[in-house]
Amino acid sequence: MCGRSSGLVQRRTEASRSAAADKERGSGEDDDYESRRVDEQEDDKGDSKETRLTLMEEVLLLGLKDREGYTSFWNDCISSGLRGCMLIELALRGRLQLEPCGVRRKSLLARKVICKSDTPTGDMLLDEALKHVKETQPPETVQSWIELLSGETWNPLKLHYQLRNVRERLAKNLVEKGVLTTEKQNFLLFDMTTHPLTNSTVKQRLVRKVQEVVLDKWVNQSERMDKRLLAVLFLAHSSDVLENAFAPLLDEQYDLAMKRVRLLLDLDPEVEASKSGSNELLWAVVAAFTK
């Protein structure tokens, strides 16, 4: 799995600016929370079925260069990040969960992932991962599954767990949804299939949602945040693509967004997972990437 000290490039701006902006926004946050949730629900209703993306597709879309149609060659984090997305997506869809913590209160990373429902999701990658989890005995932990699905194992008997060509398969899903297109590019020694952006509206909507959740719609309590957006923030950071969503921001907005992302990264997953309404497997994945 990919390691990093901070994961995001820091800009040289005055810390006082973000502090002042934080103070100004803090007063009316609680009163506006319910109306914001209603607005978000209305936005979701307005999305066509074809443009509803999985967590994996959203993280990949944030990482893809719009015109070139491929992720950075230097990004060695997105592979494991996409596997984390799969586990959370399956958990949010009611297919996976953590085993009960028991009397001894095992930590999130020590608890095994178990199949809650084997009903197919209709997504080939998700169903492939779900099949692996269901058929594996004894069960594995979240961290083990991220490594196994990524092919990061020294055990040759477990290499069959690796999900292959994940980025290409996700890109093809986005082509089918009308978000990307397919082209061939020549790189001197070889030809490569690329997937440039063709529907900028979908990506702009995604970028706007990611920006708003840490700016205008910031609620300062993880349990009150939309779980999917919370997962996108954490997994985009773990995949080293969150910077792409914040790059268009003005310095002051960028500084504030970074400060709030850092607040989320500093949360204790064990504490957050114990709160009412939280998803334990989501926080176990977060723990695997931030430990």
C-alpha positions in Angstrom: 0.0 0.0 0.0 1.1 3.5 -0.7 2.7 5.6 2.0 2.9 9.4 2.2 3.6 12.0 4.9 0.8 14.4 4.0 -0.6 13.2 0.7 -1.4 16.7 -0.6 0.8 19.5 -1.8 0.8 22.4 0.6 0.6 26.0 -0.7 2.5 28.9 0.9 -0.4 31.0 2.1 -1.0 32.7 5.4 -2.6 30.4 8.0 -4.5 33.4 9.4 -6.7 33.6 6.3 -8.1 30.1 6.7 -8.7 30.7 10.4 -10.6 33.9 9.7 -12.7 32.2 7.0 -13.4 29.3 9.3 -14.7 31.6 12.0 -17.0 33.5 9.6 -18.5 30.3 8.3 -19.0 28.6 11.7 -21.9 30.6 13.1 -24.7 29.5 10.7 -23.6 25.9 9.9 -26.0 24.1 12.3 -29.1 26.0 11.3 -28.5 25.4 7.6 -27.7 21.7 7.8 -31.2 20.3 7.2 -31.9 22.5 4.2 -28.5 21.5 2.7 -29.4 17.8 3.0 -32.7 18.5 1.2 -30.8 20.3 -1.5 -28.4 17.5 -1.9 -31.2 15.0 -2.2 -32.8 17.1 -4.9 -29.5 17.3 -6.8 -29.3 13.5 -6.7 -32.8 13.1 -8.0 -31.9 15.3 -10.9 -29.0 13.1 -12.0 -29.8 10.7 -14.8 -29.3 7.0 -14.1 -26.5 6.8 -16.7 -24.4 9.3 -14.8 -24.6 7.9 -11.3 -21.1 6.7 -10.5 -19.6 4.2 -8.1 -16.9 5.3 -5.7 -14.3 3.6 -7.8 -15.4 5.5 -10.9 -15.5 8.8 -9.0 -12.0 8.4 -7.7 -10.7 7.3 -11.1 -12.4 10.3 -12.8 -10.7 12.7 -10.3 -7.4 11.1 -11.2 -7.8 11.1 -15.0 -6.3 13.9 -17.1 -9.2 15.4 -19.0 -7.5 15.7 -22.5 -4.9 13.0 -22.2 -7.3 10.4 -20.8 -5.0 8.6 -18.4 -3.8 8.8 -14.8 -0.3 10.1 -13.9 2.4 7.6 -14.5 3.9 8.5 -11.2 0.8 7.7 -9.2 1.5 4.4 -7.4 -1.3 4.9 -4.8 -4.5 4.7 -6.9 -4.4 1.0 -7.3 -4.8 0.2 -3.6 -7.1 3.2 -3.3 -9.5 1.8 -5.9 -9.6 -1.5 -4.0 -10.6 0.4 -0.8 -13.4 2.0 -2.8 -14.7 -1.4 -3.7 -14.9 -2.6 -0.1 -16.7 0.6 1.0 -19.1 0.5 -2.0 -20.0 -3.1 -1.2 -20.5 -2.1 2.5 -22.7 0.9 1.6 -24.8 -1.4 -0.6 -25.3 -3.8 2.3 -23.2 -6.6 0.9 -20.2 -6.6 3.3 -19.7 -5.8 7.0 -17.2 -6.4 9.7 -17.6 -9.3 12.1 -19.0 -8.4 15.5 -16.4 -6.8 17.7 -17.1 -9.2 20.6 -16.6 -8.8 24.3 -12.9 -8.1 24.0 -13.6 -5.2 21.6 -11.2 -6.0 18.8 -9.9 -3.1 16.8 -11.2 -2.3 13.3 -8.1 -3.6 11.6 -8.2 -6.8 13.6 -11.8 -7.7 12.7 -12.6 -9.8 9.6 -14.7 -8.8 6.7 -17.8 -11.0 6.2 -20.5 -11.3 3.5 -23.8 -9.9 4.6 -25.6 -10.5 1.3 -24.4 -12.2 -1.9 -27.1 -10.6 -4.1 -25.3 -9.4 -7.2 -24.8 -5.7 -7.6 -24.8 -5.6 -11.4 -21.3 -4.3 -11.4 -18.8 -6.9 -12.6 -15.9 -5.6 -10.5 -18.0 -5.4 -7.4 -19.5 -8.8 -7.9 -16.0 -10.3 -8.5 -14.7 -8.8 -5.2 -17.9 -9.9 -3.4 -17.5 -13.5 -4.7 -13.9 -13.6 -3.4 -15.0 -12.4 0.1 -17.9 -14.8 0.3 -15.9 -17.9 -0.7 -12.8 -17.2 1.5 -12.5 -19.2 4.7 -11.3 -18.2 7.2 -12.2 -14.6 6.5 -9.6 -11.9 6.0 -9.2 -8.4 7.4 -9.8 -5.1 5.5 -6.1 -4.5 5.1 -5.6 -8.0 3.8 -8.3 -7.6 1.3 -6.9 -4.4 -0.1 -3.6 -6.1 -0.5 -5.0 -9.3 -2.0 -7.3 -7.5 -4.5 -4.3 -5.4 -5.5 -2.1 -8.4 -6.0 0.3 -7.3 -3.3 0.9 -10.6 -1.7 4.0 -12.9 -1.4 1.8 -16.0 -1.2 1.5 -17.5 -4.7 -1.6 -19.4 -3.5 -3.4 -16.1 -3.1 -2.5 -14.4 -6.4 -5.9 -15.5 -7.9 -7.5 -12.8 -5.7 -6.0 -10.0 -7.7 -8.5 -8.0 -9.7 -6.8 -7.3 -13.1 -7.1 -4.3 -15.4 -9.2 -2.4 -12.9 -8.5 1.1 -14.2 -9.2 0.0 -17.8 -12.4 -1.7 -16.8 -13.6 1.3 -14.8 -12.7 3.6 -17.7 -14.8 1.4 -20.0 -17.7 1.7 -17.6 -17.4 5.5 -17.8 -17.3 5.2 -21.6 -20.6 3.3 -21.5 -22.0 6.0 -19.2 -21.1 8.7 -21.7 -18.5 10.3 -19.5 -15.3 9.3 -21.4 -14.4 8.3 -24.9 -11.8 5.9 -26.2 -8.7 6.8 -28.3 -5.3 5.4 -29.2 -2.2 7.4 -28.5 1.3 6.6 -29.7 4.1 6.8 -27.1 7.2 6.3 -29.3 7.7 2.6 -28.4 4.1 1.5 -27.9 0.5 2.4 -28.5 -1.8 3.0 -25.5 -5.5 3.1 -25.2 -6.6 6.3 -23.5 -10.0 7.6 -22.3 -10.3 11.4 -22.7 -13.1 13.3 -21.0 -16.1 13.8 -23.2 -18.8 14.9 -20.7 -17.3 17.7 -18.7 -20.6 18.3 -16.8 -20.4 15.0 -14.9 -16.8 15.7 -13.8 -17.6 19.3 -12.9 -20.5 18.2 -10.8 -18.2 15.7 -9.0 -15.5 18.3 -8.4 -18.0 20.8 -7.1 -19.5 18.3 -4.6 -16.0 17.4 -3.3 -15.2 21.1 -2.9 -18.5 22.0 -1.3 -18.3 19.3 1.3 -15.3 20.9 2.9 -16.3 24.5 2.1 -19.9 25.8 1.8 -21.5 22.6 3.1 -19.0 21.8 5.9 -20.7 20.4 9.0 -17.6 19.6 11.2 -19.0 16.3 12.3 -18.3 13.2 10.3 -21.5 11.4 11.3 -23.5 14.2 9.8 -21.7 14.1 6.5 -23.0 12.1 3.5 -21.2 8.7 3.7 -20.4 8.5 0.0 -18.9 12.0 -0.1 -16.9 11.2 3.1 -15.6 8.1 1.4 -14.7 10.0 -1.7 -12.7 12.5 0.3 -10.7 9.8 2.2 -10.2 7.5 -0.8 -9.3 10.4 -3.2 -6.7 11.4 -0.6 -5.4 7.8 -0.3 -5.2 7.6 -4.1 -3.3 10.9 -4.3 -5.9 12.5 -6.6 -7.7 14.9 -4.1 -5.4 17.7 -5.1 -6.9 17.6 -8.6 -10.3 18.6 -7.2 -8.9 21.5 -5.1 -6.5 22.8 -7.8 -9.0 25.2 -9.3 -9.7 26.9 -5.9 -8.4 30.3 -5.0 -5.6 30.3 -2.5 -7.8 31.2 0.4 -10.4 28.5 -0.4 -7.7 25.9 -1.0 -6.1 26.7 2.4 -9.5 26.3 4.1 -10.3 23.1 2.3 -6.9 21.6 3.1 -7.3 22.5 6.8 -10.7 20.7 7.0 -9.4 17.7 5.1 -6.6 17.5 7.7 -9.2 17.7 10.5 -10.9 14.6 8.9 -7.6 12.8 8.5 -6.8 13.4 12.2 -10.0 11.7 13.4 -9.7 8.5 15.3 -11.4 5.8 13.1 -12.2 3.7 16.2 -14.1 6.5 17.8 -15.9 7.5 14.6 -16.9 3.9 13.9 -18.6 3.7 17.3 -20.9 6.6 16.7 -24.5 6.1 15.9 -25.3 5.7 12.2 -21.6 5.2 11.1 -20.4 2.5 8.8 -17.8 0.4 10.5 -16.3 -1.0 7.3 -15.9 2.5 5.9 -13.8 3.5 8.9 -11.8 0.3 8.8 -10.7 1.1 5.3 -9.9 4.7 6.5 -7.8 3.1 9.3 -6.0 0.9 6.9 -4.8 3.9 4.8 -4.2 6.4 7.7 -2.6 4.2 10.3 
